[in-house]
Amino acid sequence: MEPFALHEAPYLSLIFNAENAWEHGLPRTLLPFCPDNGNYFCMSALGDSPEVVYWDHNGPAPDRWDDLATWIEMVWIGEYDNTEMENIE
């Protein structure tokens, strides 16, 4: 798992990948920052504090994390399996 960055290489570019994801149906209220096999981990622009949500191109996904720090601890550093993950509120 490799999050996007402000990078010139398109496969890592936050801007390139966000524009591409938006063109393919990702709502503009979500900023994708990490790919996952055609799906994305995104920061949500809705609400008082930005939460991290999992966007699945096949339909709604219940996976949410309160903030980026929680996502880093549970997903990036920890082991994430979205088939076993319960909705975190």
C-alpha positions in Angstrom: 0.0 0.0 0.0 1.5 3.3 -1.1 -0.3 6.6 -0.5 -0.2 9.2 -3.2 2.0 12.3 -2.8 2.9 15.5 -4.5 5.1 13.7 -7.0 5.8 13.9 -10.7 5.4 10.2 -11.4 1.7 9.8 -12.4 1.2 6.5 -10.4 2.1 8.4 -7.2 0.7 11.9 -8.0 -2.1 13.0 -5.7 -3.4 15.5 -8.3 -3.3 13.1 -11.3 -4.9 10.3 -9.3 -7.6 12.5 -7.7 -8.6 13.9 -11.1 -8.7 10.4 -12.6 -10.8 9.0 -9.7 -13.3 11.9 -10.0 -13.6 11.3 -13.7 -14.5 7.7 -12.9 -17.3 8.4 -10.5 -15.6 9.3 -7.2 -17.7 12.1 -5.6 -15.8 15.4 -5.5 -16.5 15.6 -1.7 -13.9 12.8 -1.4 -10.1 13.3 -1.9 -8.5 10.0 -2.7 -5.1 9.6 -1.1 -4.4 5.8 -1.3 -5.4 3.3 -3.9 -6.6 -0.2 -3.2 -7.2 -2.4 -6.3 -9.5 0.1 -8.1 -10.9 1.4 -4.9 -9.7 4.3 -2.7 -9.1 5.4 0.8 -10.3 9.1 0.9 -10.5 12.1 3.1 -14.1 13.3 3.3 -14.8 17.1 2.9 -18.1 16.7 4.7 -18.6 17.4 8.5 -16.7 19.3 11.1 -13.6 17.1 11.0 -12.3 15.2 8.0 -12.9 11.5 8.4 -11.3 8.8 6.2 -13.7 6.7 4.2 -13.2 3.7 1.9 -14.7 4.2 -1.5 -15.5 1.0 -3.4 -16.2 1.3 -7.1 -18.7 -1.6 -6.8 -21.0 0.3 -4.4 -21.3 1.7 -0.9 -18.7 0.6 1.6 -19.3 1.1 5.4 -15.7 1.4 6.4 -14.8 4.7 8.1 -12.1 6.0 10.4 -12.5 9.1 12.6 -9.3 10.7 11.3 -6.1 10.2 9.3 -4.1 9.3 12.5 -6.6 6.4 13.2 -6.4 5.2 9.6 -2.6 5.2 9.6 -2.6 3.2 12.8 -5.2 0.7 11.8 -4.7 0.4 8.1 -1.4 1.6 6.9 0.7 0.3 9.8 -1.8 -2.4 10.9 -3.3 -5.0 8.6 -6.5 -4.1 6.8 -8.9 -6.6 5.3 -12.1 -4.8 4.2 -13.9 -8.2 4.1 -13.6 -8.5 7.8 -13.7 -4.8 8.8 -16.8 -3.7 10.8 -18.1 -0.2 10.5 -16.1 2.1 12.8 -18.0 5.0 14.2 
